[in-house]
Amino acid sequence: MTKLLAIEPDGSQLNDIVYNVNVIANDQENILILRDVINDNGENAGIECKKVILAYNRQYCYEPLPELSISGRLIVTYKDKDDDIITCMDNIAKLILRFIQ
């Protein structure tokens, strides 16, 4: 099981705005599969996952995930520079939610 937590724009890169996509899952394989899903299905929309950062964590909230989980941050780029940040975040979220729900 994988949950989308947040999408945050990061404008600190020189040429592109990248988006930090924060997810949580019951194992790291789910997050790595999500990276592949983004790269395979986001190609037409200009969405690409550049990097994955994984970390173990112990959660204390009421979600249907095990207590010991993996949090991940996917570093995603959006190639269409004409779209505003809100549209980019919405398109990234739609792509991810289509596969994790």
C-alpha positions in Angstrom: 0.0 0.0 0.0 1.2 3.5 -0.9 -0.1 6.9 0.2 0.6 10.2 -1.5 1.4 12.7 1.3 2.4 16.0 -0.4 3.8 17.6 -3.6 6.0 20.6 -3.0 7.6 22.7 -5.7 11.3 23.4 -5.3 12.6 26.4 -7.4 16.2 26.1 -6.1 17.3 24.4 -9.3 19.0 26.5 -11.9 16.9 25.7 -15.0 13.8 23.8 -13.9 11.3 23.7 -11.1 11.4 20.3 -9.6 8.7 18.8 -7.5 9.3 16.9 -4.3 6.6 14.2 -4.2 6.4 12.7 -0.6 4.9 9.3 -0.3 4.7 6.6 2.4 4.5 2.8 1.8 4.7 -0.5 3.6 7.9 -1.4 1.7 10.5 0.3 -0.5 9.5 -1.8 -3.5 6.2 0.0 -3.8 8.0 3.4 -4.0 10.5 2.1 -6.6 7.6 0.7 -8.6 5.9 4.2 -8.4 9.1 5.7 -9.8 8.9 3.4 -12.8 5.1 4.1 -13.2 5.8 7.8 -13.3 8.6 7.4 -15.9 6.6 5.0 -18.1 3.3 6.7 -18.0 4.3 10.4 -17.6 6.4 10.4 -20.7 3.7 11.9 -22.9 2.9 14.6 -20.3 6.5 15.5 -19.9 6.7 14.2 -16.3 9.9 12.4 -15.3 11.2 11.1 -11.9 14.9 12.0 -11.6 15.7 10.6 -8.2 14.3 8.6 -5.3 15.2 9.2 -1.6 14.1 6.4 0.8 14.0 6.5 4.6 12.6 4.1 7.2 10.2 5.6 9.7 7.9 4.6 12.5 4.5 6.2 12.2 2.1 6.9 15.0 -1.1 7.9 13.1 -4.2 6.0 12.2 -3.5 4.9 8.7 -3.8 1.3 7.3 -0.1 1.0 7.0 2.2 -1.0 9.3 3.8 0.8 12.2 7.3 0.5 10.5 7.0 2.0 7.1 9.2 3.5 4.3 8.9 7.2 3.5 10.1 8.3 0.1 10.7 11.5 -1.7 10.5 11.3 -5.5 12.2 14.2 -7.3 10.0 14.9 -10.3 10.5 17.3 -13.2 7.7 18.7 -15.4 8.9 19.7 -18.9 6.0 21.9 -20.0 7.2 25.4 -18.9 3.9 27.0 -20.1 1.9 25.4 -17.2 1.7 27.1 -13.9 2.9 25.4 -10.7 -0.7 24.5 -9.6 -1.4 22.8 -12.9 1.9 20.9 -12.7 1.2 19.7 -9.2 -2.3 18.6 -10.2 -1.1 16.7 -13.2 1.6 14.9 -11.1 -1.0 14.0 -8.5 -3.5 12.7 -11.0 -0.8 10.5 -12.5 0.2 9.1 -9.2 -3.3 8.6 -7.7 -4.4 6.8 -10.8 -2.0 4.0 -9.9 -2.0 3.9 -6.1 -5.8 3.9 -5.4 
